[in-house]
């Protein structure tokens, strides 16, 4: 299964990729809105799940919540996991929230649960 991981912090992204690849997933990495949208708009690229951070560095109106909404519009059946340090965020329909900081086990368990 192929996952899209959107995270602007290179060290955090590398750690998450390592965890997800150890679980047998193929992980496509995106560091910003534009690179994530390029993957999402390529409908020939199968995706099982998108994981995105809320805080992306490009622009406030183009945060991870907006990206999750775009992902769900482009790929209506795509599950989306949104990571944020802010509690009580409203996530788009079909998306779930994981609160930062989260453990490797929490990430692993949530991804498997969403794909089950």
N, C-alpha and C positions, 0 to 999 in steps of 0.2 A: 504494500500500500504506500502511496505517495502522500506526504504531508507538505503543506506550505507553512513555513515559520517566518513570521515578520517580527523582527527585533532589531532596533537600531544600535544597541550596545553589543559590540563585537564579542566581548568576553562572555556575556550572558548567552548570546546566540550560539557561540561555539559549545558551551556547556549543554545547552538544550539540544543541539544537534547530536552531540555525543550520546546523550541519554536516549533520544528517540531512535537513533541508528542502532544502538545496542538492543533495542526492542524489535529490530528487524524492519523498521520503516525506512523508506527512501525519503530524504528530507530536502526540499527545495528551499533555499535561503533567500530572504529579501531583507534588505537593510532599511528600506524606506517605502513610501507610498508608491512611487513610480515603478520600482522593481516588483513590488507585490501585484500591482495592477497589470503589469505585463504578463505575469504568470496567470492571473485570474482571467484575463481576456483571451488567452490562448486556450480555447475550449477543446482543442485536441489533446491538451495535457490533462490526464485524469488526476483528480485530487480526491482524497478520502476525507480530509480535515484541514482546516486552516487554524493555526495558533497565532494570535497577534497580541502585541503589547498595546495598551491604550496610548501611552506617550510616545509618539513618533516625532522625530526632530524636525520634519519639514514645515508644517504649518498647523496652527491650532485647529482650524476647521477640517483639516485632513488627518485626524487622529485615528487610532485603532478602532474606535466605535464607528466612525464614518466608513472606514475600510470594511468592517464587518458587514455593514449595511450594503455596501457595493458588492461584496462577495456574495451575499444572499440574493441580491437582485440578478447578478450575472449567472449564478449557479444556485438555484433555489433549494436544492437538496443538500447543499454543502454544510456540514456541521462546522461551527466556528467556536473556538475557545479564546476568550478575551482575558488577558492578564492585566491586573491593575492593583495598585496599592490603595486605591480609593474604594471605600465600601459603599454599597447601595447604588451602584451605577445601573442605569437602564440599558440593557443590551438588546440588540435587535432580536426579533423572533428567530428561533433556531440557533441562537448563540447561547453559550454559558459563560459564566464568570469564574475565574480562579483568582483568589486574592494573593497578592504579594505581601511578604515573601512566602513562597511555597517551597516545599521540599521536592527533591527528585522523585521520591515515592509518590507524592501527591500529583505531580505532573504525569507520571507514568500511569497511575491509577485512573486519573480523569480522562486521559486520552483513550485508554482501553475501554473505559465505560462508555464514552461517547461513540466509539466505533462498534460497540457490541450490538 
